Amino acid sequence: MTATARMGICAALVGLLAVGCSAGPPAGPPAAAPSSAPASTAPPAQTVPARPRVSLPALMGAELDGGDLRIVRVLSRTSAYTRHAVTYRSGRLTISGVMNVPSGRGPFPVLVLAHGYIDPEVYTSGRGLAREQDYLARRGYVVLHTDYRNHAQSDDDPGNDLRLRQGYVEDVANAVLAVKASTLPALDRDRVGLLGRSMGGGLVLDVLTVRPGLVDAAVAYAPVSSRAQDNFERWVRGRPENRSLSEAIVAAYGAPESAPAFWDAVSSRTYVDRITEPLLVHHGTADESCPIEWSRQTVDALRRAGKDATLLTYPGEPHAFGSAWPSSMARTVAFFRQHLTA
């Protein structure tokens, strides 16, 4: 993306703040407009732009209608699987991705993969979880890796960052729905799981709260915090290069210290009681990006709510995992084999 394009996105964010987004509660009480009317006549109320509807409860009530999963072309073939470029529908947007389909007779259980943050300017389709895609397809899983909106060949959604990237939550949930609506014979629509890393791990948690029962089980690798203000402070307000976005978000919803109710409403930790699926979390103790304490807090909250949540920790492992990655993936496969049953 060019500097001009980035400036255009910033302008779009400012425009959204100026005119409002989808219908929602007003930003504040209406102010009286100046008027030359007689004192006995009440002055007309000034129109106040609506704030964007941004919250997990809003997504809980939203109509998610993912579908139209299509194979665009074959990208490559191995003895174990065929790699395809695919698209699917997420609301009014078309989302690109890649799908590995094991060789042999299906149908095969399906895993939808949600990658971590990669700058959309440099992102290419399927990037971020390439080794997981290969590993899981070789063990008999159809692997659908979603690119998300604004990435690769997906349609654009200029306001997504201002909406705290909740469009990504829709894209992951709609990928699952697209699998379940598909007639592709290789896909077992009754056995579907989720796997996400870093930001994608946070999206997994959001999907589990927004649509309980959508999948059979989920795995999160080194996820971001289930408390949205932690992520905002670390990667948005905490970085000078994101100052314009930070100011736009605070103007729209309030800062975490002044608008705690809003930030609670966009945090999956607030709604862990809704989660019905077993969750496995992997996290390294030397994670330099997402502190392991975040996963401890998330899993503790889930357990207090009586949920089936397991945290596996890996001494000395960094955010991306190194020497412990093979053992963590073996545990992941064992977990999915236990829970993705016919």
Residue pairs with C-beta under 8 A, 6 or more apart in sequence:
1 9
1 120
1 121
8 158
9 158
9 161
10 244
10 245
12 158
12 159
13 158
13 159
13 161
13 162
13 244
13 245
13 248
14 248
16 52
16 159
16 162
16 252
17 49
17 162
17 248
17 251
17 252
18 49
19 49
20 49
20 50
20 51
20 52
21 50
21 51
21 52
21 53
21 159
21 162
21 163
22 50
22 52
22 53
23 50
23 53
24 50
24 51
24 52
24 53
24 54
24 58
25 50
25 51
26 48
26 50
26 51
27 48
27 49
27 50
27 51
27 252
28 48
29 48
30 45
30 46
30 47
30 48
31 45
31 46
31 48
32 43
32 45
32 46
33 43
33 44
33 45
33 46
34 43
35 41
35 43
35 44
37 43
51 252
51 253
52 159
52 162
52 163
52 252
54 163
54 164
54 166
54 252
54 253
54 266
55 262
55 265
55 266
56 206
56 209
56 210
56 265
56 266
56 267
56 268
56 270
56 271
57 265
59 166
59 169
59 170
59 206
59 210
60 209
60 210
60 211
62 170
64 91
64 170
64 173
64 174
64 177
64 211
65 89
65 91
65 174
65 177
66 88
66 89
66 90
66 173
66 174
66 175
66 176
66 177
66 178
66 181
67 88
67 89
67 174
67 177
67 178
67 181
67 182
68 87
68 88
68 89
68 178
68 181
69 86
69 87
69 88
69 144
69 178
69 179
69 181
69 182
69 184
70 86
70 87
70 88
71 84
71 85
71 86
71 99
71 184
72 84
72 85
72 86
72 87
73 84
73 85
74 82
74 83
74 84
74 85
75 83
75 84
75 85
75 98
76 82
76 83
77 83
79 103
80 102
80 103
80 137
80 138
81 100
81 101
81 102
81 103
81 137
81 138
82 100
82 101
82 103
83 98
83 99
83 100
84 98
84 99
84 100
84 101
85 96
85 97
85 98
85 125
86 96
86 97
86 98
86 99
86 144
87 94
87 95
87 96
87 97
87 153
88 94
88 95
88 97
88 146
88 174
88 175
88 178
89 95
89 174
89 178
90 149
90 170
90 171
90 174
90 175
90 178
91 170
91 174
93 149
93 154
93 155
93 157
93 171
94 154
94 155
95 146
95 147
95 148
95 149
95 154
95 155
95 171
95 174
95 175
96 125
96 147
96 151
96 152
96 153
96 154
97 125
97 126
97 144
97 145
97 146
97 147
97 152
97 175
98 125
98 126
98 133
98 144
98 145
99 142
99 143
99 144
99 145
100 133
100 134
100 136
100 137
100 142
100 143
101 108
101 137
101 142
101 186
102 108
102 137
102 138
102 140
102 141
102 142
102 186
106 142
106 185
106 186
106 187
106 188
107 185
107 186
107 187
107 188
107 189
108 140
108 141
108 142
108 186
108 187
108 188
109 140
109 141
109 142
109 188
109 191
109 192
109 193
109 336
109 340
110 141
110 142
110 143
110 144
110 179
110 187
110 188
110 189
110 191
110 192
110 193
111 136
111 141
111 142
111 143
111 144
111 192
111 193
111 194
111 195
111 336
112 144
112 145
112 146
112 172
112 175
112 176
112 179
112 192
112 193
112 194
112 195
112 215
113 129
113 132
113 133
113 143
113 144
113 145
113 146
113 194
113 195
113 196
113 200
114 146
114 168
114 172
114 194
114 195
114 196
114 197
114 199
114 200
114 201
114 203
114 204
115 127
115 128
115 129
115 145
115 146
115 148
115 196
115 197
115 199
115 200
116 128
116 196
116 197
116 198
116 199
116 200
116 201
117 198
117 199
117 235
118 127
118 128
118 151
120 150
120 151
123 147
123 151
123 152
124 152
125 147
125 151
125 152
125 153
126 133
126 145
126 147
126 152
128 145
128 197
128 200
129 145
129 195
129 197
129 200
131 325
132 143
132 195
132 197
132 329
133 143
133 145
135 329
136 143
136 195
136 329
136 333
137 143
139 333
141 336
142 186
142 187
142 188
144 175
144 179
146 171
146 172
146 175
147 153
147 154
148 154
148 167
148 168
148 171
148 172
149 155
149 156
149 157
149 160
149 167
149 168
149 171
150 156
150 157
150 160
154 171
157 167
160 166
160 167
160 168
161 245
162 245
162 248
162 249
162 252
164 228
164 232
164 249
164 266
165 199
166 206
166 266
168 199
168 203
169 203
169 206
169 207
169 210
172 194
172 196
172 200
172 203
172 204
172 206
172 207
173 207
173 210
173 211
173 214
176 192
176 194
176 207
176 211
176 214
176 215
177 214
179 187
179 189
179 192
180 189
180 192
181 189
182 189
188 342
190 342
191 216
191 340
191 341
191 342
192 214
192 215
192 216
192 340
193 215
193 216
193 217
193 218
193 219
193 336
193 339
193 340
194 204
194 207
194 208
194 215
194 217
194 218
194 219
195 204
195 218
195 219
195 220
195 221
195 332
196 202
196 203
196 204
196 218
196 219
196 220
196 221
196 223
197 220
197 221
197 222
197 223
198 221
198 222
198 223
198 224
198 289
198 290
198 319
199 224
200 220
200 223
201 220
201 221
201 222
201 223
201 224
201 281
202 220
202 223
202 224
202 225
202 226
202 231
202 268
204 218
204 219
204 220
204 223
204 279
205 220
205 223
205 226
205 268
205 279
205 298
206 268
207 214
207 215
207 218
208 214
208 215
208 218
208 268
208 274
208 275
208 276
208 277
208 279
209 268
209 271
209 272
209 274
209 275
212 274
212 275
212 276
212 277
213 276
213 277
215 277
216 277
216 339
216 340
216 341
217 277
217 278
217 279
217 280
217 335
217 336
217 338
217 339
217 340
218 277
218 278
218 279
218 280
219 279
219 280
219 281
219 282
219 332
219 335
219 336
220 279
220 280
220 281
220 282
220 295
221 281
221 282
221 283
221 321
221 328
222 282
222 283
222 284
222 287
222 289
222 290
222 295
222 319
222 320
222 321
223 281
223 283
223 290
223 294
223 295
223 298
224 230
224 231
224 290
224 294
225 231
225 290
225 294
225 297
225 298
226 267
226 268
226 269
226 272
226 294
226 297
226 298
226 301
227 263
227 267
227 269
227 294
227 297
228 263
228 266
228 267
229 256
229 263
229 267
230 294
232 246
232 249
232 256
232 263
233 256
235 242
236 242
236 245
236 246
236 249
237 246
237 250
237 255
253 259
253 262
253 263
254 262
256 263
264 270
268 298
269 297
269 298
269 301
272 298
272 301
272 302
272 305
272 307
273 305
275 302
275 305
275 307
277 308
277 339
278 308
278 309
278 310
278 335
278 339
279 299
279 302
279 307
279 308
279 309
279 310
280 309
280 310
280 312
280 331
280 332
280 335
281 295
281 298
281 299
281 309
281 310
281 311
281 312
282 312
282 314
282 321
282 328
282 331
282 332
283 290
283 292
283 295
283 311
283 312
283 313
283 314
284 292
284 313
284 314
284 315
284 316
284 317
284 318
284 319
284 321
284 324
285 292
285 313
285 314
285 315
285 316
285 317
286 315
286 316
286 317
286 318
287 317
287 318
287 319
288 318
288 319
289 319
290 319
292 313
295 311
296 311
298 309
299 309
299 310
299 311
302 309
303 309
312 328
312 331
314 321
314 324
314 328
317 323
317 324
321 328
